[in-house]
């Protein structure tokens, strides 16, 4: 049984053209519905339609351009390919601006049309899959709504979090920068018996050494210069709840001793005070390196904290979660800016799953936000701008052996350099550059805009 490459609705008022085109699509492996007019075709299209539309432009009553707009009113992500024997540049540009997927002139080369239809069908399936993933994330409850992912490593992590949350023990969380250590700590709190009390995070590496003791234990009025009033510290504020100590490996040694005493005795003293204050809290620590091997971290404190451990995998080890995570943050960003969600292209999806994400989830979140703010930029464009590892000005830098960027980004960089060199050789002549690269004007114009190339900069 042959595999269906995609579903196509074909609209053309010329019977012979409609029949021959439909037959070509069927032979090429597509499922086709043919219509002689836009009105009857429109009745077969709704939000659940999982295919694309190929329509003639010049038709009586309702033209192909009008049909395109009517389809966009139903679902603007349905790809529409326009066919015309009266093509002109202005009409093509306007149609593309209005959301057409492609614009092909009659008489067309069948292989060229099939290629465009195949790409459009793939894009439609990607859009529907992205929508399904987004809806799945929205409908999730409990820990699945907080920690996004379906990879075995993340499923295992979520299971361990729920187990440890109920035990109410001290925990050390290990993970690279940007993997979400605070989110895991928050889940340990939210799904445990202290969920209705305070969750208090503190980054030990972000507070100056001369202030961290006051931050943790508080101080009395007059305890030191500038202490004009009594201040409750994080330990006291977190009592009955959870205290999250991020980057605990950076805590000074003398404070490690005080922290150990507070955990052992369940009491703290504010700076400048003589009385002890009872505290009852759960301590969750996080580190980027193994504390048992850290030369400046006290082993007695390590064993006090290390009742249990959680290890968060870097994003590069769970790339199957990347589309889910990207859709999650894209949806949040679009909602915050009251924008419609722009679907990912096939190229974007490939780039997302090829990239190694050295900045982990934090980097992915930033890319999703930037993607939501610009309708013209691709994921590869964002990574090229934000990752300075490879210079477009030095072709030698484009050698793939010297870059860990995804293939799609490297290809885009190489393409930009090839076009730049051709423009330089041809002194900015578009016609000569088109000939030397063997590409049509429209393609060259699009790529020059994409890579920020101005022909004026290449003239004498």
C-alpha positions as CSV (number, residue, x, y, z in Angstrom):
1,X,0.0,0.0,0.0
2,X,1.5,3.3,-1.1
3,X,2.0,6.1,1.4
4,X,-0.1,9.3,0.9
5,X,2.3,12.3,0.7
6,X,-0.5,14.7,1.6
7,X,-4.0,16.0,0.9
8,X,-4.7,18.6,-1.8
9,X,-7.8,20.5,-2.7
10,X,-7.4,21.6,-6.4
11,X,-9.6,24.5,-7.7
12,X,-9.7,25.4,-11.4
13,X,-12.6,26.3,-13.6
14,X,-10.9,24.8,-16.7
15,X,-12.0,21.1,-16.8
16,X,-9.1,19.8,-18.8
17,X,-6.5,21.6,-16.8
18,X,-8.2,20.5,-13.5
19,X,-8.3,16.9,-14.6
20,X,-4.8,16.6,-15.9
21,X,-3.3,18.4,-12.8
22,X,-5.4,16.2,-10.5
23,X,-4.1,13.1,-12.3
24,X,-0.5,14.3,-12.0
25,X,-1.0,14.9,-8.2
26,X,-2.5,11.4,-7.8
27,X,0.3,9.7,-9.7
28,X,2.8,11.6,-7.5
29,X,1.2,10.2,-4.4
30,X,-1.2,12.9,-3.2
31,X,-4.9,12.5,-2.2
32,X,-6.8,15.0,-4.3
33,X,-10.2,16.6,-4.3
34,X,-11.0,18.7,-7.4
35,X,-13.5,21.6,-7.6
36,X,-14.6,23.8,-10.5
37,X,-15.3,26.9,-8.4
38,X,-14.2,28.5,-5.1
39,X,-17.6,28.3,-3.5
40,X,-17.8,24.5,-3.5
41,X,-14.2,24.1,-2.6
42,X,-14.7,26.4,0.4
43,X,-17.4,24.1,1.8
44,X,-14.9,21.3,2.1
45,X,-12.4,23.4,4.2
46,X,-12.6,23.9,7.9
47,X,-10.1,24.2,10.8
48,X,-9.6,20.5,10.9
49,X,-8.6,20.3,7.3
50,X,-5.1,18.7,7.3
51,X,-4.1,19.4,3.7
52,X,-3.3,22.3,1.4
53,X,-5.1,24.2,-1.4
54,X,-3.9,24.7,-5.0
55,X,-6.1,27.2,-6.9
56,X,-6.2,29.1,-10.2
57,X,-6.2,32.9,-9.8
58,X,-8.5,33.9,-12.7
59,X,-11.9,32.3,-12.0
60,X,-15.5,33.7,-12.4
61,X,-17.4,34.9,-9.3
62,X,-14.7,34.3,-6.7
63,X,-11.1,34.6,-7.8
64,X,-8.2,32.6,-6.4
65,X,-6.9,35.6,-4.5
66,X,-10.3,36.1,-2.9
67,X,-10.5,32.3,-2.1
68,X,-7.1,32.7,-0.4
69,X,-8.4,35.4,1.9
70,X,-11.5,33.4,2.7
71,X,-9.4,30.4,3.7
72,X,-7.2,32.6,5.9
73,X,-10.4,33.6,7.7
74,X,-11.0,29.9,8.5
75,X,-7.4,29.0,9.3
76,X,-4.5,31.2,8.2
77,X,-2.0,28.4,8.6
78,X,-3.5,26.4,5.6
79,X,-1.0,26.8,2.8
80,X,-2.4,28.1,-0.5
81,X,-0.5,27.8,-3.8
82,X,-1.8,30.1,-6.6
83,X,-1.7,29.3,-10.3
84,X,-2.1,31.8,-13.1
85,X,-1.5,32.3,-16.7
86,X,-1.5,36.0,-16.2
87,X,1.3,36.3,-13.7
88,X,3.0,39.5,-13.0
89,X,5.5,40.6,-10.4
90,X,3.2,42.9,-8.5
91,X,0.5,40.4,-8.2
92,X,3.0,37.7,-7.0
93,X,4.5,40.0,-4.4
94,X,1.1,41.1,-3.1
95,X,-0.1,37.5,-3.0
96,X,2.9,36.4,-1.0
97,X,2.4,39.4,1.4
98,X,-1.2,38.4,1.8
99,X,-0.1,35.0,3.0
100,X,0.1,32.8,-0.1
101,X,2.5,29.9,0.3
102,X,3.7,30.1,-3.3
103,X,2.8,31.6,-6.7
104,X,3.4,29.5,-9.9
105,X,2.8,30.6,-13.5
106,X,1.1,28.6,-16.2
107,X,2.2,26.7,-18.1
108,X,4.1,25.2,-15.1
109,X,6.6,22.5,-15.0
110,X,4.8,19.6,-13.3
111,X,7.8,18.6,-11.2
112,X,8.2,22.2,-9.9
113,X,4.5,22.2,-8.9
114,X,4.7,18.8,-7.2
115,X,7.8,20.0,-5.3
116,X,6.0,23.1,-4.0
117,X,2.9,21.0,-3.0
118,X,5.1,18.5,-1.2
119,X,6.8,21.2,0.8
120,X,3.5,22.8,1.6
121,X,2.0,19.5,2.8
122,X,5.0,19.0,5.1
123,X,4.6,22.5,6.5
124,X,0.9,21.8,7.1
125,X,1.7,18.6,9.0
126,X,4.3,20.5,11.1
127,X,1.8,23.2,11.9
128,X,-0.8,20.7,13.0
129,X,1.8,18.8,15.1
130,X,2.9,22.0,16.8
131,X,-0.7,22.8,17.6
132,X,-1.2,19.4,19.0
133,X,1.9,19.7,21.2
134,X,0.8,23.2,22.4
135,X,-2.6,21.9,23.2
136,X,-1.2,18.9,25.0
137,X,1.0,21.2,27.1
138,X,-1.9,23.5,27.9
139,X,-4.1,20.6,29.0
140,X,-1.5,19.1,31.3
141,X,-2.0,19.3,35.0
142,X,0.2,18.7,38.0
143,X,4.0,18.4,37.5
144,X,3.5,17.9,33.7
145,X,2.3,21.5,33.5
146,X,5.4,22.7,35.2
147,X,8.2,20.6,33.8
148,X,7.8,20.2,30.1
149,X,9.1,17.1,28.4
150,X,8.4,13.5,27.3
151,X,12.0,12.2,27.0
152,X,12.8,9.2,29.2
153,X,15.3,11.3,31.3
154,X,12.6,14.0,32.1
155,X,9.9,11.4,32.8
156,X,12.3,9.8,35.2
157,X,13.1,13.1,36.8
158,X,9.5,14.0,37.3
159,X,8.8,10.7,38.9
160,X,11.8,11.1,41.3
161,X,10.6,14.7,42.2
162,X,7.2,13.5,43.2
163,X,8.7,10.7,45.4
164,X,11.2,13.1,47.2
165,X,8.5,15.8,47.6
166,X,6.5,13.6,49.9
167,X,9.6,12.6,52.0
168,X,10.4,16.2,53.1
169,X,14.1,15.5,53.2
170,X,17.0,17.8,52.3
171,X,18.0,17.5,48.6
172,X,20.9,18.5,46.4
173,X,20.0,19.3,42.7
174,X,22.8,19.0,40.2
175,X,22.5,20.6,36.7
176,X,24.3,22.8,34.2
177,X,23.5,26.5,34.0
178,X,20.0,27.1,32.5
179,X,18.7,23.6,33.0
180,X,16.0,24.7,35.5
181,X,17.3,23.9,39.0
182,X,15.1,26.5,40.7
183,X,12.0,25.1,38.8
184,X,12.8,21.6,40.1
185,X,13.3,23.0,43.6
186,X,9.9,24.8,43.4
187,X,8.3,21.5,42.4
188,X,9.8,19.7,45.4
189,X,8.1,22.4,47.5
190,X,4.8,22.6,45.7
191,X,4.1,18.8,45.7
192,X,5.2,18.3,49.3
193,X,3.6,18.9,52.7
194,X,5.0,22.4,52.9
195,X,3.2,23.6,49.8
196,X,1.2,26.2,51.6
197,X,4.2,27.8,53.3
198,X,7.0,30.0,51.9
199,X,9.3,28.9,49.2
200,X,12.4,31.1,49.6
201,X,15.1,31.1,46.9
202,X,18.5,32.7,47.4
203,X,21.5,32.6,45.0
204,X,24.6,32.3,47.0
205,X,26.8,33.3,44.1
206,X,24.9,36.5,43.4
207,X,25.2,38.2,46.9
208,X,28.4,39.9,48.0
209,X,30.2,38.0,50.7
210,X,29.8,40.8,53.2
211,X,26.0,40.7,52.9
212,X,25.2,37.0,52.6
213,X,25.3,36.3,56.3
214,X,22.8,39.0,56.9
215,X,20.6,37.7,54.0
216,X,20.6,34.2,55.5
217,X,20.3,34.9,59.2
218,X,19.0,38.5,59.4
219,X,20.3,41.2,61.8
220,X,19.3,43.4,64.7
221,X,19.2,47.2,64.5
222,X,22.7,48.6,65.0
223,X,24.4,45.3,64.3
224,X,26.7,47.0,61.7
225,X,27.0,50.3,59.9
226,X,23.8,50.9,57.9
227,X,21.7,48.4,59.9
228,X,19.1,51.0,60.9
229,X,16.3,48.5,61.7
230,X,15.9,44.8,62.5
231,X,15.7,42.5,59.5
232,X,14.4,39.0,59.3
233,X,16.7,36.7,57.3
234,X,15.9,34.0,54.7
235,X,16.2,31.2,57.2
236,X,13.6,32.7,59.6
237,X,11.3,33.7,56.8
238,X,11.4,30.2,55.3
239,X,10.6,28.5,58.6
240,X,7.8,25.9,58.1
241,X,8.5,26.1,54.3
242,X,11.5,25.5,52.0
243,X,14.8,27.3,51.6
244,X,16.4,27.0,48.2
245,X,20.2,27.7,48.2
246,X,21.3,28.0,44.6
247,X,25.0,27.9,43.6
248,X,25.8,26.6,47.1
249,X,29.3,25.7,46.0
250,X,30.1,29.4,46.1
251,X,29.2,29.8,49.8
252,X,32.2,31.1,51.9
253,X,33.7,28.5,54.3
254,X,32.8,30.4,57.5
255,X,29.2,30.6,56.4
256,X,29.2,26.9,55.7
257,X,30.0,26.3,59.4
258,X,27.1,28.5,60.4
259,X,24.8,26.8,58.0
260,X,25.8,23.3,59.3
261,X,25.1,24.4,62.9
262,X,21.7,25.8,61.9
263,X,20.7,22.6,60.2
264,X,22.0,20.4,63.1
265,X,20.4,22.4,65.9
266,X,17.3,23.8,64.1
267,X,18.1,27.3,65.4
268,X,19.7,30.5,64.1
269,X,20.9,33.8,65.6
270,X,20.5,37.2,63.9
271,X,23.6,39.3,63.6
272,X,23.9,41.4,66.7
273,X,21.5,39.2,68.7
274,X,22.1,37.0,71.8
275,X,19.0,34.8,71.6
276,X,18.4,31.8,69.4
277,X,15.4,31.4,67.1
278,X,13.9,28.0,66.3
279,X,13.5,27.3,62.6
280,X,11.8,24.3,60.9
281,X,12.5,24.2,57.2
282,X,13.5,22.0,54.3
283,X,16.7,22.9,52.6
284,X,17.1,22.3,48.9
285,X,20.5,23.1,47.5
286,X,21.7,23.3,43.9
287,X,25.2,23.1,42.4
288,X,26.8,23.0,39.0
289,X,29.5,20.6,40.2
290,X,29.7,17.6,42.4
291,X,30.0,18.9,46.0
292,X,31.6,15.7,47.3
293,X,34.6,16.5,45.1
294,X,34.7,20.2,45.7
295,X,37.9,21.1,47.6
296,X,36.4,24.1,49.4
297,X,33.1,22.6,50.4
298,X,32.9,21.1,53.8
299,X,32.2,17.3,53.7
300,X,30.1,17.4,57.0
301,X,27.8,20.0,55.4
302,X,27.7,17.9,52.2
303,X,26.5,14.8,54.1
304,X,23.9,16.9,56.0
305,X,22.5,18.2,52.7
306,X,22.9,15.0,50.6
307,X,20.0,13.0,51.9
308,X,18.9,12.7,48.3
309,X,20.2,13.9,44.9
310,X,18.5,14.9,41.7
311,X,20.4,15.3,38.4
312,X,18.9,17.4,35.6
313,X,20.0,16.4,32.1
314,X,21.3,19.1,29.8
315,X,19.0,19.9,26.9
316,X,21.4,18.4,24.4
317,X,20.7,15.0,26.0
318,X,16.9,15.3,25.5
319,X,16.5,17.0,22.1
320,X,13.1,15.3,21.6
321,X,11.8,17.7,24.3
322,X,12.9,20.8,22.3
323,X,9.8,21.3,20.1
324,X,7.5,21.0,23.2
325,X,9.6,23.4,25.2
326,X,9.9,25.9,22.3
327,X,6.1,25.8,21.7
328,X,5.5,26.3,25.4
329,X,7.7,29.4,25.7
330,X,6.5,30.7,22.3
331,X,2.9,30.5,23.4
332,X,3.6,32.3,26.7
333,X,5.6,35.1,24.8
334,X,2.8,35.5,22.2
335,X,0.1,35.7,25.0
336,X,2.2,38.3,26.9
337,X,2.4,40.5,23.8
338,X,-1.1,39.7,22.5
339,X,0.2,38.2,19.3
340,X,-0.9,35.3,17.2
341,X,1.4,32.2,17.4
342,X,3.6,31.9,14.3
343,X,4.0,28.3,13.3
344,X,7.4,26.7,12.9
345,X,8.6,25.9,9.5
346,X,10.3,22.6,8.6
347,X,13.6,24.4,8.5
348,X,13.0,25.9,12.0
349,X,12.1,22.5,13.5
350,X,15.2,20.9,12.0
351,X,17.4,23.7,13.4
352,X,15.8,23.4,16.9
353,X,16.5,19.7,17.1
354,X,20.0,19.8,15.6
355,X,21.4,22.6,17.8
356,X,23.2,21.5,21.0
357,X,21.8,24.3,23.2
358,X,24.9,25.1,25.4
359,X,22.7,27.6,27.3
360,X,20.1,24.9,27.9
361,X,16.4,25.8,28.5
362,X,17.2,29.4,29.4
363,X,18.8,29.9,25.9
364,X,15.8,28.1,24.2
365,X,13.4,30.4,26.1
366,X,15.2,33.5,24.9
367,X,15.2,32.3,21.3
368,X,11.4,31.6,21.5
369,X,10.8,35.1,22.8
370,X,12.9,36.7,20.0
371,X,11.1,34.4,17.5
372,X,7.7,35.7,18.7
373,X,8.7,39.4,18.3
374,X,9.7,39.2,14.6
375,X,7.5,37.6,11.9
376,X,10.4,37.6,9.4
377,X,13.2,36.0,11.4
378,X,13.9,32.3,11.5
379,X,15.3,30.2,14.3
380,X,18.6,29.9,12.3
381,X,18.7,33.7,11.9
382,X,18.4,34.2,15.7
383,X,21.1,31.6,16.4
384,X,23.4,33.2,13.8
385,X,23.0,36.6,15.5
386,X,23.3,35.4,19.1
387,X,26.1,32.9,18.5
388,X,29.4,34.7,17.5
389,X,31.4,31.5,17.1
390,X,31.5,31.7,13.3
391,X,32.3,34.8,11.4
392,X,30.8,35.4,8.0
393,X,33.7,37.6,7.1
394,X,36.2,34.8,7.2
395,X,35.3,31.8,5.0
396,X,37.8,29.7,6.8
397,X,35.7,30.0,9.9
398,X,32.8,28.2,8.0
399,X,34.6,24.9,8.1
400,X,32.2,22.5,9.9
401,X,35.1,20.9,11.8
402,X,35.5,24.2,13.7
403,X,31.8,24.7,14.6
404,X,29.2,22.9,16.7
405,X,26.4,24.9,15.2
406,X,23.6,22.9,13.6
407,X,23.8,22.1,9.9
408,X,21.0,24.5,9.0
409,X,22.8,27.4,10.6
410,X,26.1,26.6,9.0
411,X,24.4,26.2,5.6
412,X,22.8,29.6,6.0
413,X,26.1,31.2,6.9
414,X,27.8,29.6,3.9
415,X,25.0,30.7,1.6
416,X,25.2,34.3,2.8
417,X,29.0,34.3,2.1
418,X,28.5,32.8,-1.4
419,X,26.0,35.5,-2.3
420,X,28.2,38.2,-0.8
421,X,31.2,37.0,-2.9
422,X,29.0,36.9,-6.1
423,X,27.8,40.4,-5.5
424,X,31.3,41.6,-4.9
425,X,32.6,39.9,-8.1
426,X,29.7,41.3,-10.1
427,X,30.1,44.8,-8.6
428,X,26.5,44.7,-7.3
429,X,24.9,43.8,-10.6
430,X,21.7,41.8,-9.8
431,X,21.4,40.4,-13.3
432,X,25.0,39.2,-13.4
433,X,24.7,37.7,-9.9
434,X,21.5,35.9,-10.9
435,X,23.4,34.4,-13.9
436,X,26.5,33.4,-11.9
437,X,24.4,31.7,-9.1
438,X,21.8,30.4,-11.5
439,X,18.9,31.5,-9.3
440,X,15.8,33.6,-10.2
441,X,15.5,37.3,-9.2
442,X,12.8,36.6,-6.6
443,X,15.0,34.1,-4.8
444,X,18.0,36.3,-4.9
445,X,16.0,39.3,-3.5
446,X,14.6,37.3,-0.7
447,X,18.0,36.0,0.3
448,X,19.6,39.4,0.1
449,X,16.9,40.8,2.4
450,X,17.3,37.8,4.8
451,X,21.1,38.3,5.1
452,X,21.0,42.1,5.1
453,X,22.9,42.5,1.8
454,X,22.5,45.8,-0.2
455,X,23.8,45.8,-3.8
456,X,24.9,49.4,-3.3
457,X,27.6,48.3,-1.0
458,X,29.2,46.2,-3.8
459,X,29.4,48.8,-6.5
460,X,32.7,50.4,-7.5
